[in-house]
Amino acid sequence: MSSVTVGDLYAQKSETLQLDLVFEGGRLDREITLPDASSPGLVLAGFTDRFMSKRMHVLGETEVEYLRSLTAQDRLDAFRPLLNDSVPCIFITKGQDLPAELVDLAKERGVALIRSQLRTSEFYRRLTPYLTEMFAPTTTIHGSLADVFGVGLLFVGRSGIGKSECVLDLVERGHRLVADDVVHVTRRGGDVLLGRANEMAHRYMEIRGVGIVDIQALFGIRAVRQQKRIEVVVQLQDWESASGVDRTGLDTDTTSILDVEIPTVVVLLNPGKNITVISEVVAMAHLLRYSGVDAARDFNKALIAKMAGRRQLREYLSEDYE
């Protein structure tokens, strides 16, 4: 999670959210610690037992009209709970103006008042993705990420085992590079992992013996993409170090990344093995499983049914005395 201040938000999203400061001198250095904003609701009516003081708060047309309906002293009493040291800032939507005494009180307490020209619902719609991204759990993984038939394959393995070479071959066959060497992973929602490259390196690969190559310049814009959901981990492993080989695919391995379990395929390397074609098969098999086709499971069911049928036939013949 990145550290975000009110000033960061204002600088990065002022155009998108159509923001302006109600007054200069507010504490823009206050840190935003929660990934959401909310209406103060009943707090303005005096119910503060469940007040989330660390959230950013949004005053829409309803809240502003309610404050205007009060006497000047009641407005100050209703507004004062919002102006504590924990509240990062207060937004006012639809370009509304607050009563002067409330602005003076916020200025006295150092709480930034930020006005948006957007409707309240549109303001929330544009703000939420930014906060979700800034507060999403992240990590970095040593590996290479490629988009193969629309499936995000994350290649991992020891240094020098051939991850980059495998992805380069996939790109040459029409697939797309997402990240090489270092993959930045972000969790979105409960179980979605998005992988991307470093901002400066998203179009480049390091090929041992060749050096840095520009994939976009060599293969065109279609050969790269900015980010991709990670759906399968492909573990490249030396044949000599293998402790066991899964011959059927019934035992599904997983890799935990940011507490999300990702299906994992272990590919053992030996001379002559076509890792590129195997990677394409891994991607297509993943797509088939999403459509309800699992070759290993279906074959196992058919084999069990066949053995059961033969057993019944043997039992019948053993009792046939004619």
Sequence and secondary structure as in RCSB ss.txt:
>XXXX:A:sequence
MSSVTVGDLYAQKSETLQLDLVFEGGRLDREITLPDASSPGLVLAGFTDRFMSKRMHVLGETEVEYLRSLTAQDR
LDAFRPLLNDSVPCIFITKGQDLPAELVDLAKERGVALIRSQLRTSEFYRRLTPYLTEMFAPTTTIHGSLADVFG
VGLLFVGRSGIGKSECVLDLVERGHRLVADDVVHVTRRGGDVLLGRANEMAHRYMEIRGVGIVDIQALFGIRAVR
QQKRIEVVVQLQDWESASGVDRTGLDTDTTSILDVEIPTVVVLLNPGKNITVISEVVAMAHLLRYSGVDAARDFN
KALIAKMAGRRQLREYLSEDYE
>XXXX:A:secstr
   EEHHHHHHHHTTTTTEEESSTT  TT EE SS EE  GGGGGT  TT  TTSEEEE HHHHHHHHTS HHHH
HHHHGGG STT  EEEE TT    HHHHHHHHHHT EEEEESS HHHHHHHHHHHHHHHTS EEEEESEEEEETT
EEEEEE STTSSHHHHHHHHHHTT EEEESSEEEEEEETTTEEEEE  TTTTTEEEETTTEEEEHHHHH GGGB 
SEEE  EEEEEEEGGG S   SSS S EEEEETTEEEEEEEEEE TT  HHHHHHHHHHHHHHHHTT  HHHHHH
HHHHHHHHHHHHHHHHHHT   
